[in-house]
C-alpha cells in the first residue's frame, strides 16, 4: 500500500518497492522512502456532496458574499472526480450548484425582478422589447426552477 491516512489532516505516501525512488533510497543514508503531506481536511471515499460542500466550501462562499475575493478550484488526474465534485448529478448536486444556491438565497431580497436589460457580446447591454422581456422572464424562471435544491 502506497498511501496511509493518519487522522483528519495527514497523509503519508510511501515509494513503491519497485520504484527508482525506493531503490535509490536504499543506498543513501538518512533518505526516507516516505513523504508526509498535511491538509486542512482529508475526506474519505464515503463523503457525500452535501457534507463535502458544508465542510470544505461553504465557509469560502460566505466569505465571498461578505466581500472577500475567493477561489475554489479542483486539481487532479483524469477520472479522479473533479467534474463530479464541481457539478454533481441531478439527484446529488455538486459544489457549484450549492454555491450558487447560497449566493442567490443571500441576495434574494435584493434581486431585481425585471428582465428588460440583457448582456450582449462582451461589455454591452441591450434593452429588450416588451414581448421579448416576457419571454426572457419565462426562461429565467424555468431555469431557476430547475436549479432549486431539495
N, C-alpha and C positions, 0 to 999 in steps of 0.2 A: 504494500500500500504506500503510495507516494505522498499522501496528504493526511494530516491529522488536525482536527479542530480541537483546540484547547479553550473551552469556555465560550463566552459570547463574543469575544473580541480578538482571539489569537488563532492563527493558522500556522502550522509548521509544514513546510514542503521538504521532502527528502528526495535526494537524487536517486533515480532508479539504478539498481546494481549493474545493469548492462550499459549505463551511460558513460560517456567520457568524463563527465564531472565526477562521478563516483570513482572511476579508475584512477583519475589524476589525484584525487583527494587521498587515496590510499598511500601515495608516495610522498605526500607533503605533510610534515608535522604541523599540527595546530590548525590545519584547514578542515573545516567542517563539511559534512555532506548534507546538511540541512540548513534551511533558511526560515527565519521566523518573520511573519507578517502580522501587523496589528491593524485592526479595522475598528470603526466606531460600533459596528454591529455585524455579526455573521448570522445569516438566516439559513435554515436547513431546507431540504427539498420538500418539506411538508407545509411550508408557509403559504398562506393564501394571499390573493391580491389585496384584499382589504387590510389584513394585518401588515403586509409589507408597506402599503401606502401610509397607513396610520403611523407606523414606527419609523419609516425612512424618509418620507416625502412631505407629509402634512405640515410639519414644522417649517419647512422651506417655503411651502405655498403661503403659509400665514405670514412669514417674513416678507414675501413678495407683496402681499396685499397691504402690508404696513409701509411699503415704500422702499424696501431693500432691493437691490439688484440681485437676482438669484439665477442659478443654472442647475438643471438636473439633466444628466446625460447617462447613457449606457455605453459600456465598452466590453467587448468580448469577442471570442471567436465565432465563426459561423455556426448556427444552430445551437447557440448557448441560451437562447430565450430572451434576447433583447427586445424583439418586436412584441412578443407575448407580454413581457413585463410592461412595456410602454402602452400598448393598445389593449391587450387582453382579448376576450371574446365577448359576445353579446350578453351571455348569462353571468360573466365574471370579468368586468371591465378592468383595464389596467390603470396605470398612474396618470396618463394623460386625460382620459375622461373624468377620472375622480378629481384631478386638479382643476379642470375646467368647471366642474360642478361646484367646488368650494369657492372658486373665484366668482362665478356668476351669482351664486347664492349670497355672497358677501356684498354684491353691488345691486342686488335685486331691486331695492327701493330707489336706486339712482339711475336705473336704465330708462332710456327714452323709448317710448312705445312706437313712435313713428318710424316709417321706412321711406321717407321722401328723398333721402340722400344715400348714395351708394358709391363705394370706392370704385374707381375706374383706372385701369392701367397701373402706373407706378405711384404717382403722387397726386393723382387727380380725384376729384369727387364730382359726380353728376347729380343733378336734380331730376327725379323721376316724374313722369306724368302721373296723374292720379290713378288711372287704370292700372298702370304698371306698379304703382305703390301698393295697391291692394294685393296684387299677385306676389310681390316680394314679401309682404306681411304673412301671407298664407304659407309661403315656402319657409320663412323664418320660423313660424310656429310649428310647422310639421317637423323641421329639423331639430328644434329644441325639444319637442315631444319625444322624438326617437332617442335623444341623448339622456333622458331622465333616468336616474338610477333608482333601483328599488331600495 
